[in-house]
């Protein structure tokens, strides 16, 4: 199974963005990846490669602008703050990105899932909360805070993969998410990994004081759950 990769430049509301695409050169069920707070980096590109190896078209989208990447905690925080403060702005940009990617020849527009990591996990859940025209979403160690506006009934299926010891998402937030999704009659599941902090799928995460630590077991288990979820979604 040959996978080819390329970058794809596109424009939304007059601003330039650049995505990374891994595909087999033909229309296939598609996974759209939302990046963490630093922007689209080699980490998201590698995740896209992994999804493509499963047979999907995988697209790591860009939410900050072409080649914009944060290199420090302060820079990364500055990149996500406008979106955390205006979730409507984030929602509109996510939906525009999804619509843009569906135009590509190697995307099966009727079979799309959205996933994301950290900030991107929140983005994936916000896509579901906005009832984006996708079959499901997957959040890896995402932030859980609900936006001001959520659909009365969430239609995309949801898989939430969470480190129980994530200091950025305490147990009270986990309970609040379950209550939110249940109220919206969502088809949702949440897997929490004990002894696991934030960023558990990122092999470069090694800052226990900040709460970001790679965990090989949680990485492996969450990936297996993702494979099964996508098979159910697109089966």
TIVO-80028 format. One line per field, with one value per residue (C-alpha): x, y, z; residue in three letters; residue number from 1. Coordinates in Angstrom, 1 decimal, decimal comma, padded with zeros to 4 digits, always signed. Each point is the difference from the previous one (the first is absolute). Layout:
BEGIN
c1 [X;...]
c2 [Y;...]
c3 [Z;...]
code [ALA;...]
pos [NUM;...]
//
This chain:
BEGIN
c1 [+000,0;+001,8;-000,5;+001,0;+000,2;-000,3;-000,8;-003,2;-000,3;-003,4;-001,8;-002,7;-001,4;+003,0;+002,6;+002,4;+000,3;+002,0;-001,1;+002,0;-001,6;+000,9;-002,1;-000,1;-000,8;-003,7;-003,2;-000,1;-001,5;+001,7;+001,4;+000,5;+002,5;+000,0;+003,3;+001,1;+000,7;+003,3;-001,6;+000,5;+003,4;+001,9;-002,0;-003,4;+001,6;+001,2;-003,5;-001,4;+002,5;-001,2;-003,7;+000,9;+001,8;-003,3;-001,5;-001,5;+000,6;+001,4;+000,2;+001,7;-001,7;+001,3;-001,9;+002,6;+001,2;+002,5;+003,2;-000,9;+001,4;+000,6;+003,4;-000,6;-002,7;-000,8;-000,2;-002,2;-002,3;-000,2;-001,0;-003,0;-001,2;-002,1;-001,8;-000,5;-001,5;-002,2;-001,2;-002,4;+003,1;+001,6;-003,2;-000,3;+003,6;-000,3;-003,1;+001,6;+003,1;-002,2;-001,9;+003,3;+001,5;-003,1;+000,7;+003,1;+000,0;+001,4;-002,6;-003,2;-002,2;-002,7;+002,4;+002,0;+001,1;+001,7;+002,7;+002,4;+002,6;-000,1;-001,4;-000,8;-002,0;-002,2;-000,3;-001,2;-002,6;-001,1;-000,5;-002,4;-001,6;-000,7;-001,4;+002,6;-000,9;+002,3;-000,7;+002,0;+002,8;+002,9;+001,6;+003,5;+000,8;-002,2;-001,3;-003,6;-001,4;-003,3;-000,6;-002,9;-002,0;-000,4;-002,5;-003,1;+000,7;+003,5;-000,1;+003,7;+001,2;+002,6;+003,0;+001,9;+003,4;+001,2;+002,8;-001,6;+002,9;-000,1;+000,3;-001,6;-003,2;-000,9;-002,7;-002,6;+000,5;-000,4;-003,3;-001,2;+000,8;-001,9;-003,0;+000,3;+000,1;-002,7;-002,3;+000,7;-000,9;+003,4;+001,4;+003,1;+002,6;+002,9;+003,1;+002,0;+003,5;+001,2;+003,4;+000,0;+000,6;-000,7;+001,6;+000,4;+000,2;+002,9;+003,4;+001,7;-002,2;+002,2;-000,9;-001,8;+000,1;-002,1;-002,1;+001,0;+001,5;+000,1;-001,5;+000,7;-002,8;-002,6;+001,3;-000,4;-003,4;-001,4;+001,2;-001,7;-003,2;+000,3;+000,4;-003,1;-002,0;+000,9;-000,9;-003,4;-000,4;+000,8;-001,0]
c2 [+000,0;+003,1;+003,2;+003,3;+003,3;+003,6;+003,4;+001,8;+003,8;+001,5;+003,2;+000,7;+003,6;+001,4;-001,7;-002,7;-003,4;-003,1;-003,6;-003,2;-002,9;-003,7;-002,1;-002,8;+002,2;-000,9;+000,8;-001,8;+000,5;+003,0;+001,0;+003,7;+000,8;+003,2;+001,0;+000,7;+003,5;+000,4;-000,3;-002,6;-001,6;-003,2;-001,7;+000,5;-000,9;-003,3;-000,7;+000,6;-002,5;-002,5;+000,4;-000,2;-003,3;-001,4;+000,8;+003,4;+003,4;+002,0;+003,8;+002,0;+003,4;+003,4;+002,3;+002,7;+001,0;-001,3;-001,1;+001,6;-002,1;+001,0;-000,7;+000,7;-000,3;+003,7;-000,1;-003,0;+001,5;+003,1;-002,0;-001,8;+002,9;+001,7;-003,3;-000,9;+003,5;-000,2;-003,5;+001,1;+001,2;-003,4;-001,8;+002,0;-000,7;-003,7;-000,3;+001,9;-002,2;-003,2;+001,4;+000,9;-003,5;-001,7;+001,6;-002,1;-002,9;-002,5;+000,8;-002,1;+002,9;-002,3;-001,8;+002,5;+000,0;+002,8;-000,6;+002,1;+000,3;+002,3;+003,2;-002,0;-002,4;+002,9;+000,9;-003,5;+000,1;+003,5;-001,3;-002,5;+002,6;+002,0;-003,0;+000,1;-002,2;-002,8;-003,5;+000,2;+001,7;-001,2;+002,1;-000,9;+001,7;+002,9;+002,9;-000,5;+003,5;+000,4;+002,9;+002,4;-001,5;-003,7;-001,8;-001,2;-003,5;-001,0;-002,3;-001,1;-002,9;+000,9;-001,8;+001,8;-001,3;+001,6;-000,3;-000,1;+001,9;+002,8;+003,1;+002,1;-002,1;-000,9;-002,7;+002,7;+000,9;-003,7;-000,2;+003,3;-001,3;-003,2;+002,0;+002,4;-002,8;-002,0;+003,0;+000,4;-003,6;-000,7;-003,4;+000,4;-002,1;+001,1;-002,0;+001,3;-001,4;-000,2;+001,5;+001,9;+003,8;+002,4;-000,6;-003,7;-000,8;+002,4;-001,8;+003,4;+000,9;-000,3;+002,8;-001,4;+003,4;+001,4;-003,2;-001,1;-003,5;-002,7;-003,3;-003,0;-002,2;+002,8;+000,8;-003,6;-000,5;+003,2;-000,9;-003,4;+001,6;+002,5;-002,8;-001,7;+003,2;+000,9;-003,5;+000,3;+003,5;-000,8;-003,7]
c3 [+000,0;-001,3;+001,9;-001,6;+001,9;-000,9;+001,4;-001,1;+000,1;+000,3;+001,0;+002,5;+000,3;-001,7;+002,2;-001,3;+001,7;-000,8;+000,8;-000,2;-001,9;+000,0;-002,4;-002,5;-003,0;-000,1;+002,0;+003,3;+003,4;+001,5;+003,4;+000,5;+002,8;+002,1;+001,4;+003,6;+001,3;-001,9;-003,4;-002,6;+000,5;-000,9;+002,8;-001,6;-003,4;+001,5;+001,4;-003,5;-001,4;+002,6;-000,9;-003,7;+000,7;+001,1;-003,4;+000,6;-001,6;+002,9;+000,1;+002,7;-000,4;+001,0;+002,3;+000,6;-003,5;-002,5;+001,8;+003,3;+002,9;+003,6;+001,5;+003,7;+002,5;-000,2;-003,8;+000,0;+002,5;-002,0;-003,1;+001,7;+002,2;-002,7;-000,7;+003,6;+000,6;-003,1;-000,5;-002,8;-001,9;+000,5;-001,1;-003,2;-000,9;+000,7;-002,1;-002,9;+000,2;-000,1;-003,0;-001,7;+000,5;-001,4;-003,4;-000,4;-002,5;+002,5;+002,6;+000,3;+001,1;+001,3;+002,3;+002,1;+003,6;+002,0;+002,6;+001,9;+002,8;+003,0;-001,3;-003,1;+002,1;+001,1;-003,7;-000,9;+002,8;-001,1;-003,5;+001,4;+002,3;-003,2;-001,8;-002,7;-002,9;+001,1;+001,3;+003,2;+001,9;+002,2;+002,7;+001,2;+003,4;-001,0;+002,1;+001,1;+000,6;-001,8;-002,3;+000,7;-002,9;-000,5;-002,2;+001,8;-001,4;-001,0;-003,0;-000,6;+002,1;+002,5;+001,5;+002,7;+001,1;+003,2;+002,6;+003,5;+001,5;-002,6;+002,1;-002,7;+000,1;+003,5;+000,9;+000,4;-003,7;-000,9;+001,8;-001,5;-003,5;+000,6;+001,2;-003,0;-002,6;+001,7;+000,0;-003,8;-000,6;-001,5;-000,8;+002,1;+001,8;+002,3;+000,7;+003,0;+000,6;+003,6;+000,9;-003,2;-000,6;-002,9;-003,4;+000,5;-003,7;-000,6;+000,3;+000,5;+003,1;+003,1;+002,4;+003,1;+001,8;-002,9;-000,1;-003,5;-000,1;-002,7;+001,0;-002,2;+001,4;-000,3;-003,5;-001,1;+001,6;-001,3;-003,5;+000,1;+001,2;-002,9;-002,6;+001,3;+000,1;-003,6;-001,2;+001,6;-001,3;-003,6;-000,1]
code [UNK;UNK;UNK;UNK;UNK;UNK;UNK;UNK;UNK;UNK;UNK;UNK;UNK;UNK;UNK;UNK;UNK;UNK;UNK;UNK;UNK;UNK;UNK;UNK;UNK;UNK;UNK;UNK;UNK;UNK;UNK;UNK;UNK;UNK;UNK;UNK;UNK;UNK;UNK;UNK;UNK;UNK;UNK;UNK;UNK;UNK;UNK;UNK;UNK;UNK;UNK;UNK;UNK;UNK;UNK;UNK;UNK;UNK;UNK;UNK;UNK;UNK;UNK;UNK;UNK;UNK;UNK;UNK;UNK;UNK;UNK;UNK;UNK;UNK;UNK;UNK;UNK;UNK;UNK;UNK;UNK;UNK;UNK;UNK;UNK;UNK;UNK;UNK;UNK;UNK;UNK;UNK;UNK;UNK;UNK;UNK;UNK;UNK;UNK;UNK;UNK;UNK;UNK;UNK;UNK;UNK;UNK;UNK;UNK;UNK;UNK;UNK;UNK;UNK;UNK;UNK;UNK;UNK;UNK;UNK;UNK;UNK;UNK;UNK;UNK;UNK;UNK;UNK;UNK;UNK;UNK;UNK;UNK;UNK;UNK;UNK;UNK;UNK;UNK;UNK;UNK;UNK;UNK;UNK;UNK;UNK;UNK;UNK;UNK;UNK;UNK;UNK;UNK;UNK;UNK;UNK;UNK;UNK;UNK;UNK;UNK;UNK;UNK;UNK;UNK;UNK;UNK;UNK;UNK;UNK;UNK;UNK;UNK;UNK;UNK;UNK;UNK;UNK;UNK;UNK;UNK;UNK;UNK;UNK;UNK;UNK;UNK;UNK;UNK;UNK;UNK;UNK;UNK;UNK;UNK;UNK;UNK;UNK;UNK;UNK;UNK;UNK;UNK;UNK;UNK;UNK;UNK;UNK;UNK;UNK;UNK;UNK;UNK;UNK;UNK;UNK;UNK;UNK;UNK;UNK;UNK;UNK;UNK;UNK;UNK;UNK;UNK;UNK;UNK;UNK;UNK;UNK;UNK;UNK;UNK]
pos [1;2;3;4;5;6;7;8;9;10;11;12;13;14;15;16;17;18;19;20;21;22;23;24;25;26;27;28;29;30;31;32;33;34;35;36;37;38;39;40;41;42;43;44;45;46;47;48;49;50;51;52;53;54;55;56;57;58;59;60;61;62;63;64;65;66;67;68;69;70;71;72;73;74;75;76;77;78;79;80;81;82;83;84;85;86;87;88;89;90;91;92;93;94;95;96;97;98;99;100;101;102;103;104;105;106;107;108;109;110;111;112;113;114;115;116;117;118;119;120;121;122;123;124;125;126;127;128;129;130;131;132;133;134;135;136;137;138;139;140;141;142;143;144;145;146;147;148;149;150;151;152;153;154;155;156;157;158;159;160;161;162;163;164;165;166;167;168;169;170;171;172;173;174;175;176;177;178;179;180;181;182;183;184;185;186;187;188;189;190;191;192;193;194;195;196;197;198;199;200;201;202;203;204;205;206;207;208;209;210;211;212;213;214;215;216;217;218;219;220;221;222;223;224;225;226;227;228;229;230;231;232;233;234;235]
//
